[in-house]
Amino acid sequence: MGDSGPVIHVRILATDLPSAIELIDHNKASNSHLFNGNARRFEGLEDTRRACEIELHAAELDWDSPIPSSIWPRDHNSGAQYPFDVIIMADVTYNTASFRALLDTITGLLREPRAPGLSAIVLLAYKSRDPAERTLWTDAQSRGITFVLVDTVKGVREPAVEIWLGGWERDVRSIWADT
């Protein structure tokens, strides 16, 4: 294939409670042809081809516990921890009693490790089950976290899924203003 430019390294961290880690590992094994350090080629702008190496890792993340240091991505060369770029959440709003712990975790993921000017964005897929779930947005706002509805995806038999962009208010407003 020749020299096609830089290789983009992508590290995906799938988290859940300890009881679900085995399922994440099973899904990773079932889709191993997409991972395992195989460089995948994607067409970019102006026919620039880039290779993308994708690593998928599973880790325990209990919202009721402190965020373990092992969660943070590390630079392969220096070992330094760095923040996430994107936090993707789905099916996390079904238990309103867990909202405080969920928001504690989101706040922690947005704050650490400290890197001036760098903070992650949050993508939340939300399917309404109970009107009380809508308190998540006001609870988040009270912590300086803003969510903006960016799309609605209709299902065949299921209710529509709302896609929300979130993060620190200043970051969300600047990202959303650019689109």
C-alpha positions as protocol buffer text, in pm:
chain_id: "A"
residue {
  index: 1
  type: MET
  ca { x: 0 y: 0 z: 0 }
}
residue {
  index: 2
  type: GLY
  ca { x: 297 y: 229 z: 28 }
}
residue {
  index: 3
  type: ASP
  ca { x: 339 y: 525 z: 257 }
}
residue {
  index: 4
  type: SER
  ca { x: -3 y: 669 z: 331 }
}
residue {
  index: 5
  type: GLY
  ca { x: 81 y: 919 z: 599 }
}
residue {
  index: 6
  type: PRO
  ca { x: 60 y: 907 z: 974 }
}
residue {
  index: 7
  type: VAL
  ca { x: -112 y: 633 z: 1166 }
}
residue {
  index: 8
  type: ILE
  ca { x: -392 y: 751 z: 1390 }
}
residue {
  index: 9
  type: HIS
  ca { x: -398 y: 561 z: 1720 }
}
residue {
  index: 10
  type: VAL
  ca { x: -742 y: 527 z: 1877 }
}
residue {
  index: 11
  type: ARG
  ca { x: -792 y: 388 z: 2225 }
}
residue {
  index: 12
  type: ILE
  ca { x: -1147 y: 298 z: 2321 }
}
residue {
  index: 13
  type: LEU
  ca { x: -1222 y: 226 z: 2684 }
}
residue {
  index: 14
  type: ALA
  ca { x: -1554 y: 52 z: 2747 }
}
residue {
  index: 15
  type: THR
  ca { x: -1658 y: 69 z: 3112 }
}
residue {
  index: 16
  type: ASP
  ca { x: -1929 y: -88 z: 3323 }
}
residue {
  index: 17
  type: LEU
  ca { x: -1983 y: -257 z: 3655 }
}
residue {
  index: 18
  type: PRO
  ca { x: -1778 y: -571 z: 3728 }
}
residue {
  index: 19
  type: SER
  ca { x: -2068 y: -799 z: 3629 }
}
residue {
  index: 20
  type: ALA
  ca { x: -2061 y: -670 z: 3269 }
}
residue {
  index: 21
  type: ILE
  ca { x: -1686 y: -684 z: 3199 }
}
residue {
  index: 22
  type: GLU
  ca { x: -1707 y: -1044 z: 3077 }
}
residue {
  index: 23
  type: LEU
  ca { x: -1970 y: -940 z: 2820 }
}
residue {
  index: 24
  type: ILE
  ca { x: -1752 y: -651 z: 2700 }
}
residue {
  index: 25
  type: ASP
  ca { x: -1459 y: -892 z: 2661 }
}
residue {
  index: 26
  type: HIS
  ca { x: -1684 y: -1137 z: 2471 }
}
residue {
  index: 27
  type: ASN
  ca { x: -1800 y: -862 z: 2234 }
}
residue {
  index: 28
  type: LYS
  ca { x: -1439 y: -754 z: 2181 }
}
residue {
  index: 29
  type: ALA
  ca { x: -1338 y: -1112 z: 2095 }
}
residue {
  index: 30
  type: SER
  ca { x: -1636 y: -1147 z: 1859 }
}
residue {
  index: 31
  type: ASN
  ca { x: -1519 y: -835 z: 1675 }
}
residue {
  index: 32
  type: SER
  ca { x: -1145 y: -895 z: 1702 }
}
residue {
  index: 33
  type: HIS
  ca { x: -1104 y: -847 z: 1327 }
}
residue {
  index: 34
  type: LEU
  ca { x: -1169 y: -477 z: 1391 }
}
residue {
  index: 35
  type: PHE
  ca { x: -908 y: -445 z: 1665 }
}
residue {
  index: 36
  type: ASN
  ca { x: -589 y: -625 z: 1776 }
}
residue {
  index: 37
  type: GLY
  ca { x: -361 y: -357 z: 1637 }
}
residue {
  index: 38
  type: ASN
  ca { x: -469 y: -415 z: 1277 }
}
residue {
  index: 39
  type: ALA
  ca { x: -425 y: -89 z: 1092 }
}
residue {
  index: 40
  type: ARG
  ca { x: -749 y: -7 z: 912 }
}
residue {
  index: 41
  type: ARG
  ca { x: -744 y: 232 z: 618 }
}
residue {
  index: 42
  type: PHE
  ca { x: -998 y: 511 z: 595 }
}
residue {
  index: 43
  type: GLU
  ca { x: -1042 y: 762 z: 317 }
}
residue {
  index: 44
  type: GLY
  ca { x: -987 y: 1115 z: 435 }
}
residue {
  index: 45
  type: LEU
  ca { x: -1021 y: 1457 z: 282 }
}
residue {
  index: 46
  type: GLU
  ca { x: -872 y: 1503 z: -65 }
}
residue {
  index: 47
  type: ASP
  ca { x: -810 y: 1128 z: -99 }
}
residue {
  index: 48
  type: THR
  ca { x: -554 y: 1132 z: 181 }
}
residue {
  index: 49
  type: ARG
  ca { x: -543 y: 780 z: 316 }
}
residue {
  index: 50
  type: ARG
  ca { x: -460 y: 730 z: 678 }
}
residue {
  index: 51
  type: ALA
  ca { x: -416 y: 418 z: 881 }
}
residue {
  index: 52
  type: CYS
  ca { x: -602 y: 389 z: 1207 }
}
residue {
  index: 53
  type: GLU
  ca { x: -499 y: 149 z: 1482 }
}
residue {
  index: 54
  type: ILE
  ca { x: -783 y: 78 z: 1720 }
}
residue {
  index: 55
  type: GLU
  ca { x: -734 y: -65 z: 2069 }
}
residue {
  index: 56
  type: LEU
  ca { x: -1035 y: -166 z: 2277 }
}
residue {
  index: 57
  type: HIS
  ca { x: -1004 y: -216 z: 2651 }
}
residue {
  index: 58
  type: ALA
  ca { x: -1262 y: -302 z: 2916 }
}
residue {
  index: 59
  type: ALA
  ca { x: -1246 y: -159 z: 3266 }
}
residue {
  index: 60
  type: GLU
  ca { x: -1460 y: -146 z: 3575 }
}
residue {
  index: 61
  type: LEU
  ca { x: -1610 y: 192 z: 3656 }
}
residue {
  index: 62
  type: ASP
  ca { x: -1852 y: 210 z: 3946 }
}
residue {
  index: 63
  type: TRP
  ca { x: -2013 y: 552 z: 3972 }
}
residue {
  index: 64
  type: ASP
  ca { x: -2037 y: 511 z: 4350 }
}
residue {
  index: 65
  type: SER
  ca { x: -1659 y: 474 z: 4384 }
}
residue {
  index: 66
  type: PRO
  ca { x: -1369 y: 710 z: 4310 }
}
residue {
  index: 67
  type: ILE
  ca { x: -1243 y: 698 z: 3952 }
}
residue {
  index: 68
  type: PRO
  ca { x: -949 y: 454 z: 3949 }
}
residue {
  index: 69
  type: SER
  ca { x: -622 y: 589 z: 3810 }
}
residue {
  index: 70
  type: SER
  ca { x: -607 y: 292 z: 3572 }
}
residue {
  index: 71
  type: ILE
  ca { x: -898 y: 444 z: 3376 }
}
residue {
  index: 72
  type: TRP
  ca { x: -692 y: 731 z: 3236 }
}
residue {
  index: 73
  type: PRO
  ca { x: -526 y: 690 z: 2897 }
}
residue {
  index: 74
  type: ARG
  ca { x: -146 y: 702 z: 2905 }
}
residue {
  index: 75
  type: ASP
  ca { x: 102 y: 822 z: 2650 }
}
residue {
  index: 76
  type: HIS
  ca { x: 282 y: 515 z: 2516 }
}
residue {
  index: 77
  type: ASN
  ca { x: 621 y: 690 z: 2524 }
}
residue {
  index: 78
  type: SER
  ca { x: 618 y: 906 z: 2838 }
}
residue {
  index: 79
  type: GLY
  ca { x: 361 y: 718 z: 3047 }
}
residue {
  index: 80
  type: ALA
  ca { x: 191 y: 1049 z: 3127 }
}
residue {
  index: 81
  type: GLN
  ca { x: -183 y: 1040 z: 3179 }
}
residue {
  index: 82
  type: TYR
  ca { x: -400 y: 1252 z: 2956 }
}
residue {
  index: 83
  type: PRO
  ca { x: -769 y: 1336 z: 2941 }
}
residue {
  index: 84
  type: PHE
  ca { x: -1030 y: 1168 z: 2726 }
}
residue {
  index: 85
  type: ASP
  ca { x: -1134 y: 1339 z: 2404 }
}
residue {
  index: 86
  type: VAL
  ca { x: -1488 y: 1201 z: 2393 }
}
residue {
  index: 87
  type: ILE
  ca { x: -1703 y: 1031 z: 2656 }
}
residue {
  index: 88
  type: ILE
  ca { x: -1988 y: 832 z: 2500 }
}
residue {
  index: 89
  type: MET
  ca { x: -2275 y: 730 z: 2724 }
}
residue {
  index: 90
  type: ALA
  ca { x: -2577 y: 517 z: 2641 }
}
residue {
  index: 91
  type: ASP
  ca { x: -2845 y: 365 z: 2861 }
}
residue {
  index: 92
  type: VAL
  ca { x: -2729 y: 552 z: 3172 }
}
residue {
  index: 93
  type: THR
  ca { x: -3047 y: 738 z: 3271 }
}
residue {
  index: 94
  type: TYR
  ca { x: -3276 y: 453 z: 3371 }
}
residue {
  index: 95
  type: ASN
  ca { x: -3215 y: 494 z: 3746 }
}
residue {
  index: 96
  type: THR
  ca { x: -3275 y: 849 z: 3865 }
}
residue {
  index: 97
  type: ALA
  ca { x: -3146 y: 754 z: 4211 }
}
residue {
  index: 98
  type: SER
  ca { x: -2800 y: 715 z: 4051 }
}
residue {
  index: 99
  type: PHE
  ca { x: -2791 y: 1061 z: 3893 }
}
residue {
  index: 100
  type: ARG
  ca { x: -2576 y: 1211 z: 4169 }
}
residue {
  index: 101
  type: ALA
  ca { x: -2317 y: 934 z: 4131 }
}
residue {
  index: 102
  type: LEU
  ca { x: -2335 y: 955 z: 3750 }
}
residue {
  index: 103
  type: LEU
  ca { x: -2276 y: 1331 z: 3759 }
}
residue {
  index: 104
  type: ASP
  ca { x: -1993 y: 1287 z: 4011 }
}
residue {
  index: 105
  type: THR
  ca { x: -1829 y: 1050 z: 3762 }
}
residue {
  index: 106
  type: ILE
  ca { x: -1887 y: 1276 z: 3461 }
}
residue {
  index: 107
  type: THR
  ca { x: -1747 y: 1573 z: 3654 }
}
residue {
  index: 108
  type: GLY
  ca { x: -1441 y: 1369 z: 3751 }
}
residue {
  index: 109
  type: LEU
  ca { x: -1384 y: 1253 z: 3394 }
}
residue {
  index: 110
  type: LEU
  ca { x: -1409 y: 1610 z: 3266 }
}
residue {
  index: 111
  type: ARG
  ca { x: -1173 y: 1748 z: 3536 }
}
residue {
  index: 112
  type: GLU
  ca { x: -889 y: 1498 z: 3548 }
}
residue {
  index: 113
  type: PRO
  ca { x: -610 y: 1477 z: 3460 }
}
residue {
  index: 114
  type: ARG
  ca { x: -561 y: 1850 z: 3460 }
}
residue {
  index: 115
  type: ALA
  ca { x: -472 y: 1987 z: 3119 }
}
residue {
  index: 116
  type: PRO
  ca { x: -538 y: 2357 z: 3061 }
}
residue {
  index: 117
  type: GLY
  ca { x: -762 y: 2419 z: 2764 }
}
residue {
  index: 118
  type: LEU
  ca { x: -836 y: 2052 z: 2713 }
}
residue {
  index: 119
  type: SER
  ca { x: -1160 y: 1895 z: 2820 }
}
residue {
  index: 120
  type: ALA
  ca { x: -1364 y: 1612 z: 2683 }
}
residue {
  index: 121
  type: ILE
  ca { x: -1701 y: 1636 z: 2522 }
}
residue {
  index: 122
  type: VAL
  ca { x: -1982 y: 1404 z: 2622 }
}
residue {
  index: 123
  type: LEU
  ca { x: -2216 y: 1233 z: 2376 }
}
residue {
  index: 124
  type: LEU
  ca { x: -2526 y: 1096 z: 2544 }
}
residue {
  index: 125
  type: ALA
  ca { x: -2778 y: 868 z: 2374 }
}
residue {
  index: 126
  type: TYR
  ca { x: -3102 y: 908 z: 2569 }
}
residue {
  index: 127
  type: LYS
  ca { x: -3428 y: 716 z: 2536 }
}
residue {
  index: 128
  type: SER
  ca { x: -3710 y: 846 z: 2754 }
}
residue {
  index: 129
  type: ARG
  ca { x: -3856 y: 594 z: 2994 }
}
residue {
  index: 130
  type: ASP
  ca { x: -3974 y: 816 z: 3277 }
}
residue {
  index: 131
  type: PRO
  ca { x: -4036 y: 1194 z: 3285 }
}
residue {
  index: 132
  type: ALA
  ca { x: -3832 y: 1210 z: 3609 }
}
residue {
  index: 133
  type: GLU
  ca { x: -3520 y: 1133 z: 3404 }
}
residue {
  index: 134
  type: ARG
  ca { x: -3535 y: 1486 z: 3262 }
}
residue {
  index: 135
  type: THR
  ca { x: -3396 y: 1614 z: 3594 }
}
residue {
  index: 136
  type: LEU
  ca { x: -3052 y: 1499 z: 3476 }
}
residue {
  index: 137
  type: TRP
  ca { x: -3016 y: 1813 z: 3263 }
}
residue {
  index: 138
  type: THR
  ca { x: -3093 y: 2057 z: 3546 }
}
residue {
  index: 139
  type: ASP
  ca { x: -2880 y: 1857 z: 3791 }
}
residue {
  index: 140
  type: ALA
  ca { x: -2592 y: 1869 z: 3542 }
}
residue {
  index: 141
  type: GLN
  ca { x: -2641 y: 2242 z: 3483 }
}
residue {
  index: 142
  type: SER
  ca { x: -2606 y: 2306 z: 3857 }
}
residue {
  index: 143
  type: ARG
  ca { x: -2253 y: 2160 z: 3828 }
}
residue {
  index: 144
  type: GLY
  ca { x: -2159 y: 2368 z: 3523 }
}
residue {
  index: 145
  type: ILE
  ca { x: -2223 y: 2085 z: 3278 }
}
residue {
  index: 146
  type: THR
  ca { x: -2443 y: 2170 z: 2982 }
}
residue {
  index: 147
  type: PHE
  ca { x: -2621 y: 1933 z: 2746 }
}
residue {
  index: 148
  type: VAL
  ca { x: -2755 y: 2043 z: 2406 }
}
residue {
  index: 149
  type: LEU
  ca { x: -2990 y: 1826 z: 2200 }
}
residue {
  index: 150
  type: VAL
  ca { x: -2822 y: 1774 z: 1861 }
}
residue {
  index: 151
  type: ASP
  ca { x: -3028 y: 1500 z: 1696 }
}
residue {
  index: 152
  type: THR
  ca { x: -3315 y: 1256 z: 1734 }
}
residue {
  index: 153
  type: VAL
  ca { x: -3292 y: 909 z: 1580 }
}
residue {
  index: 154
  type: LYS
  ca { x: -3621 y: 730 z: 1528 }
}
residue {
  index: 155
  type: GLY
  ca { x: -3641 y: 358 z: 1589 }
}
residue {
  index: 156
  type: VAL
  ca { x: -3865 y: 105 z: 1417 }
}
residue {
  index: 157
  type: ARG
  ca { x: -4058 y: -7 z: 1724 }
}
residue {
  index: 158
  type: GLU
  ca { x: -3876 y: 173 z: 2000 }
}
residue {
  index: 159
  type: PRO
  ca { x: -3917 y: 534 z: 2105 }
}
residue {
  index: 160
  type: ALA
  ca { x: -3682 y: 782 z: 1941 }
}
residue {
  index: 161
  type: VAL
  ca { x: -3332 y: 816 z: 2082 }
}
residue {
  index: 162
  type: GLU
  ca { x: -3214 y: 1168 z: 2153 }
}
residue {
  index: 163
  type: ILE
  ca { x: -2847 y: 1250 z: 2098 }
}
residue {
  index: 164
  type: TRP
  ca { x: -2709 y: 1512 z: 2336 }
}
residue {
  index: 165
  type: LEU
  ca { x: -2374 y: 1693 z: 2329 }
}
residue {
  index: 166
  type: GLY
  ca { x: -2244 y: 1780 z: 2673 }
}
residue {
  index: 167
  type: GLY
  ca { x: -1951 y: 1908 z: 2871 }
}
residue {
  index: 168
  type: TRP
  ca { x: -1840 y: 2220 z: 3054 }
}
residue {
  index: 169
  type: GLU
  ca { x: -2074 y: 2500 z: 2954 }
}
residue {
  index: 170
  type: ARG
  ca { x: -1799 y: 2713 z: 2795 }
}
residue {
  index: 171
  type: ASP
  ca { x: -1681 y: 2420 z: 2582 }
}
residue {
  index: 172
  type: VAL
  ca { x: -2027 y: 2310 z: 2468 }
}
residue {
  index: 173
  type: ARG
  ca { x: -2128 y: 2662 z: 2377 }
}
residue {
  index: 174
  type: SER
  ca { x: -1809 y: 2713 z: 2171 }
}
residue {
  index: 175
  type: ILE
  ca { x: -1839 y: 2375 z: 1996 }
}
residue {
  index: 176
  type: TRP
  ca { x: -2207 y: 2423 z: 1922 }
}
residue {
  index: 177
  type: ALA
  ca { x: -2150 y: 2780 z: 1801 }
}
residue {
  index: 178
  type: ASP
  ca { x: -1900 y: 2649 z: 1544 }
}
residue {
  index: 179
  type: THR
  ca { x: -2153 y: 2416 z: 1377 }
}
